[in-house]
């Protein structure tokens, strides 16, 4: 006789207490193997595929796509027995034994091939909807979606997945949407995503597209007045209705939940400001020779070297000279903890928000290796596939905000680190070079540091060494 086991949302680590269901990878009636991913969730850290520790037949799912569940809430129930139900195919496993491992990458068996199929909306039978559990609360998450007519922006398990996170099923195929948060924003405001043209790659619908459409709808919400039986009495125009005056109807208020990646970033930045007595120093540097050195490296053949990789190599060399900045403060123990390795974080802006992937053991990598790792992590950030391990554990952060076309900034330290180096845009400017006025490639460098770990002399020494390496890359040869 089959035994029905309940699999709950596991603790995904790093103090996470909830996760949002992005898409289901199995349906009620599917046969799953031990450690097979059954659902993709979005935490405050990353997208994570959650594997099931039991093998058997899925009898119920709990929560629609777009629903946020707390850790410990039921995810699915699995009927574990000798044989799967007729017609389901596959092998359900022979008992209630599971791997016990529920975190991605910790499975005890080889993960099966991932399923990425478009699921068409269809009615569920009573048995499928209840999933073997008594009471209305045990209904499958898709039952609510099929109990009433659903439109293109309705979420739930009827959502189609076609390689795009959060795609919405329509009669003509999936609507490419970047995030379930974007889908929810459209649904809450009654916006039909089929009427939008996405500004992202391949027509991807971004949050900015939805917000623009909502603002446009709010500005056009005031209907034209009905025809009057008699001509209106002429009145003097009011300032609000005078020609050229702004519209009297303000756009509708838009509220976005501060959760997921955005919520985690907000909490971390607020904590940094509360706990860290930070200070910032900055200096302008002539980056002409650094740019020439990079050009010469790339002209020599082999993989291209990125500017970010060269800056990272300079950072690791500077931290070797000033290790006080590669540390953290243990406030409870009242101790400064200095790290032996440099795990270098770098700020990356994605459609899902700001993320800070971490390059492990950056101090042991050359420029070519750093370039490859930056490219890999950046692409993972854009596709939302960064793991929690790739977003945590940094000891120092490099922030290249020059890509936004700005010269300077006062970065907020990435708590619990002790420092962050900011790099502005590199632009031609008048500069005194060898006693003569010349046009040189100039960059502003800024260092924000925790004043508890060092004084201004150490911070200034670090920044000056970085500037010297930017101006004269040969200085790095001393540390190679």
N, C-alpha and C positions, 0 to 999 in steps of 0.2 A: 504494500500500500504506500502511495506517495506521501511524503511529509512536506508540508508547506512551511518554508522558512522565510523570515522577513529580513531583508537587507536594508540597513539604515544608512543615511548619509554619514560617512566617516569623518573623523577629524583629519583634515587635510594639512595640518601642521601650521607653524608660524603664528599660532594664536588665532586662527580664523574661526569664526563662530557661525557663519552662514555661507551659502552659495546659491547662485541663481541658475536654474535649469536653462541651458541654451538650446539643447536638442536631445531628444531621445534617440538612442542607437538601436533599440529593440522595441518590438511591439508585444502586446499580450498574445500569448500562444507561441512565441518564438522559443526555440531551444537555445540555451546559452551554455557555454563551457566555463569551467573554472577560470577565473581571472580574465574573462572576456569583458571589454569595455561595454557598458550598458547605457551610459548617459554622459553627456558633456556638460560641465558646469563652469560658470564663471565665478571665481572668487575675487577677493580684493587684490590678489597677486597676479593671477593668470587664468587662462582657459585650461581646464583639467579634464581628462577623460577618466571616469571612475570605473574600475573593474569590479565585477561581482565575485565574491569568494565562493559562490555555490554554483554547481552545475545542475541544470534541470530545465523545466518549462516555466516561462514567465506567466504568472497568473494575474498580476495586477501591477500597475504603475501609479505612483502618487505624485501629483503636481503637474501642472501644465507647463509647457515651455514658456519661459518668462517669469515663472513663479520663484520666489526666494524661499528657501527652506533652511531652518536652523540645523546645525550639526546634531545628529541623533534622531532626526525625523525619518519616518519610513520612506524609502525610495521605491523598492519593488518587492514583490513576494515571488518566490521560486518554488515550484513543486519538485522535490527531489525524490526520485524513486528508481525502480529497476528499468522502466521503459518510458519513453516519451509518449504523449498522446498520439493516436493514429493520425497519420497525415502530416505530422509536423516535421518528420525527418530528423536525422542527426541522432546523437547520443546524449542523453541527459545526465549521464553519470550514474554511479551505482550506490550512492548513499549520501548521507548528510555531511560528509567530510568536505570542508572547503580549504582554501589555501590559507585563510586567516590574514592575507595581505590585501589591503584595500587601497593602497596608495599607488599612483602611477609609477611604473618602473620597479615595483617591488613584488611583482607576481612570481609564483613559483613555477609556472609553466609558460611555454611559449605563447605569446599573445596571438589570437586568431586574427585573420585579415579583417580590417575595419570595413564596416558597411556604410556606404553612402548612397542611399537610394531615396527616390522621391516617393513619399507615401501619400496616396490619394485618400481623401476623406471618405469614410464609409461608416455606416451604422455599426454599433457594437451590440453583440448579443448580451442578454442579461448576465450570462455566466462570465463573459469577458469583462463586463463593466464592474461586477462586484469582485472578481478576482479571487474568489475563494474565501473572502473575509466577510463576516457578518456585519450588518449595519450600513447605513448610507455613506458614512465617512470613508468606507473602504473602496469606493468607486474609483475606477481607473481615471486618470487625469483627462483622458480623451472623452469620457462620457459626457462631461459638462460641455465640451465643445460641440458634440453632436446632438445635444438635447434641444437645441434651438438653431435657427438659421445663423450661419456665420458668414461674414464678408471677408474681403481680401486682407483687411488689416487685423482681423481677429487672430489672437495667438493660439496657444494650445498645441496639442499633439497633432492637429491637422496641418500644422506648419510644414511646408515641404522643404527639404534640404537638398541642394544641388551644388555642393561645393562652396557655397557662400554662407558664412555664419549668419543665422537669423533670416534666411530667405523666406518670403511669405508666399504660400501657395495661391495661385490664381488660376483662372480658366485657361490662360495662355502660357502658363509656366510660372516659375518662381520669380518674385521680385527681388533683385539683389539689394540687400540691406546689410549695413556694416555691423549692426549690433542689436541685440534684443531690446536694449534701452531705447534705440531709435524707433523700433517697432512699437514699443509701449507708448512712447510719446505721441506717435501718430494715432494710435488707438484711443488714447485718453482724450484726444481733441477731435475725434471723428474724422480724421484725415485719411482719404483713400490713397494708399501708396502707389496704386496703378496709374494715378494721374500725374505722378512726379517724374521728372527726368533727373537722374543722379549726376552729380558733378565729380564723383570719384572715378577711379579707373574702371573701364568697361561699364560705365553707367551705374556704378555703385552708389546707392542712396546714403548720404551721410547725415549726421545730425543737423548740420548747417542747412541742408536742403529742406528738411522738415520744418525747422524754425523759420526759414525764409517764407515757406508756403503758409505757415500759420500767421506770420506778420502780415502777409499780403491779404489773407482772408479777413483778418481783423480790420484792416484799413478799408476793405470793401464791404464791411458788414452793414453799413448804413444804407438801407434801401431807398430808392427814389420815392418821393412823396406821391400819394395817389392823386388822380385828376380831381380838381375841385369843380363844383357845379357853377361857381361864379368866379370871376377874376379876383385874385387876392388883393387886399388893400395894400398899396405900396408902403413900404417901411424903409426907414434909413438902415443901410447895411451896418451890422455890428462888426466890431474888429475881428471876431472869429470867422464871420462869413464874408469878409471883404475879399476882393480878388487878390490872389497871391498869398492868402493866409494859409497856415498849415491846417490839415484836416482836424475837425473837431473830435472825431472818434479815435481814441488812443488804441493802439494794438492790444490784443488780449494778453493778459499776464500769462507767462509761461513758467512753470515750475518743473525743475528737473531733480529727481532724487539724488542726494549726495551719497552715493553708494558705489560698490564695486571698486574699480580702479580709481575713479575720481574721489570717492570717499576715503579710500586708503591714503591717497596722496594728501588730501586735505588734513587728515588726522596726523600724518607724519610731519607735515610742514608746521602745523600748529604746535605740535609737541616740541619741535626743534626750536621754535621761537620762544616757547615758555621756558625751556630747560637750559638752552645753550647760550651763554654770554658771548655772542659772536662779534667779531670785528673784521673789517675789510680793508685791504691795501691794494693798490693797483699801480701799474707802470705801463708806459708806452714802449714798444720795442720795434726795431727795424727787422722785419721778417724777410727781407729781400734774399738774403743768402740761404735761408731755410727753404724758400720756394725754389731757388736755383738748385739746391742739393736734391730736392725731390724730383725735379725735372731730369737731372742727370741720372738718378737712380732708375727712373722709369724708362729712360732712353737706353739703358744698358741691357734691356731685355728681362724676361721673366715676369712674374706677377707684378702688377702695378701696386705701388705703395701709397696708401692714403695719407693725407695730411694729419688726420686724427691719430693714426698709428705713430707718426713721428712725434706728435705732441705727447702721446702716451709714453713713448720711450723716454722723452725728456722728463716727464713726471716721475717715472720709476727711478731714474737716475738722481733726481732731486730728492726723492724720499729716502734714498740710500744715504744721502748726506745729512738730511734733516728728518730722522725717523720719528721725532716727536709728533709730526703731523699725520703719521700712519698709526693712529691710536684711537681709543675711545675712553670715556670716563665712566667708571662704575660708581654711580652716585651713592648707592647704599653702602658700599665698602669704603667709599672715599679714596679710591685708587685710580690711577691712570694706567690703562692696559695698552701696552705697545705691542703691535703685531709684527711677527717675523716675516710674513708674506704680504705682498701687495695684491689684493683682489680689487681691481680697478673698475668702478662703476662709471657709466657714461650716460648722460641724459639723452633720451631719444623721444621725439614727439611722434605719436602715431594717431590714427583716427580714433583709437580707444582712449586717448589721453597720454599724459606724460608717463613714461616708464624709464627705469634705470637698470638695464641689464648689467651683469657683472662679469668681467673677464677674469677668470681664475688664474692665479700665479702670473700676473702680468709682468712682474719683475724678471721672470725667467724666459720671456718671449722676445724674439727679435721683431723688427718692423714688419716683416712679411707675415709672420704668424699672427701678430696683432691685427693686421689688415684683414686677414681671413676671418678671425674671430669676431671682429667688429661687424663685418658684413653678414656673418651667420646670425648673430644675435639681433641685428637690426631687422633683418628679414623676418625672423621669428616674432619680433615685436609688432611688425606690420600685420602679420597674419594672425596674431593673437595666440601663438603656440608656445610662448615662453613658459617654462615651468617655474614653480615657486623657487626651486633651487637656483635658477638662473637670475632671479630677481632679488636675492637676499645674500647677505654675507659680505658685502662690500666693505673695504677699509678706507677708501679714498675715492672721490668722484671727480671726473673731468667733464665740464659742461661747455660745449661748443655752441654758444648762443649766437655766434656770428652768422650761422646759417639763416637766421631770421633777419639779417640785414642791420643789426644793431652793433654799436661800438662797445658798450659797456653795460655792466649790471652788478648788482650786489646779491649774489646767489644765497639762498637759504640752505644751510648745511643739511645734508641727507642724514638725519638722525639714525643711528647713534654714532656716526662718524665724527671726525674732529676737523675736517677741512674739505674745501672744494676749490678747484682751480677753474676760473671762467675765462673763456677765450672769445674775444669779439671778432668782427669781420676784419679781413685783411684788405686794405684799400690804399691806393696811391695817395701820398701826402707829401707836402714839402718837409724836408728833413736835412739836417746838417750832417753830411757824410764826408769824413776826412777833411774837415775844415771848409767844405764848400756846400752851398745850398743845392740840393738835388731832390728829385722826386723818387721816393722810396716806398716800398710796400710796408705799411705800418699797421700794427695790431695792438690793441689794448688787452693786457692781462690783468686779471683780478684774483685775489686770494681771500676767501672768507674762511676764518679759522675760529676754533673754540679757544677763547683766551685762557681757559683753565689748563690747557695742555702745554701752552708755551707763551712766551712774551713776544712783543713786536720784533725783537731782534732775530729770533728764529724765523718768524713768518717773513720778515723782510729779506733774510738771507735766502730762504727757499725761493721766493719770488724773483729775487735778483739773479739767482743761478738759472732759473727757468728762462728769464729774459736773455741772459748771456748765451745760452744754448740756442735760442731762437735766432739771435743776431749772428752768432758764430757757431754753426753746427759742429765744427771741429772740436769744440770744447767737450763734446760727448766722447771723443776718442779716449779721453783719460779714464773713462769708466768702462770701456769695452774690453 
